Amino acid sequence: MAHDIETLLGGSPVMAIFRNMAPEPAVELANRAWDLGIELVEVPIQTPDAVPSLEAVIRAGAERGKLVGSGTVVSVEQVEVSKRLGAAFSVSPGLDRAVAEASTRLELPHLPGVATATEIQAAVGLGFTWVKAFPATVLGTGWFTAMRGPFPNIRFVATGGVDASNARSFLNAGVSTVAVGSALADPAQVDLLAEILAESRTGA
């Protein structure tokens, strides 16, 4: 069953990114995230040796009815691999027309990366309403507040340097979803992020 990006990301304020993890620990941490209510999971495939981890997490997700996205998708070939393995969506660090068009052609919901108003406007022109803002901590929370002015209908996923210590500040700045990657090297982050997720859902 195909999903659109709004269905996949809407209502999920936390995304876990399992970067540079072997298949077994990636699956273990994904299961822990799902157990704690973190539904959004992404596995970057920036190098060929990362593909088995994506495949393993997708397989584990299928057993539990969970959808898994592929990340750091920078080529049409990676879009095709993601689709073949059964990824639910793809994520890029930047805005690439060829990658975006390949994702559309293959009916793979795509989240392009942006860091400027020009890139946001280009993404809008390609039909995107959700974008990944990267690197979030370099841009700062004020960037998101400012961009909501000219682009009130765009939904932002803050990625890059985000962890449990600053996630709330980005959500308070109007970010729809915070994506946490490198910080997950500390397993305690998953529990802390689950607390933030619970707070967001109760309005605390």
Buried (B, 14 or more C-beta within 10 A) or exposed (E): EEBEBEEBBEEBBBBBBBBBBEBEEBBBBBBBBBEBEBBBBBBBBBEEEBBBBBBBBBBBBEEEEBBBBBBBBBEBEBBBBBBEBBBBBBBBBEBBEEBBBBBBEBEBBBBBBBBEBEBBEBBBEEEBEBBBBBBBBEBEBEBBEBBBEEBEEBBBBBBBBBBBEBBBBBBEBBBBBBBBBBBBEEEEBBEBBBEBBEEBEEEE
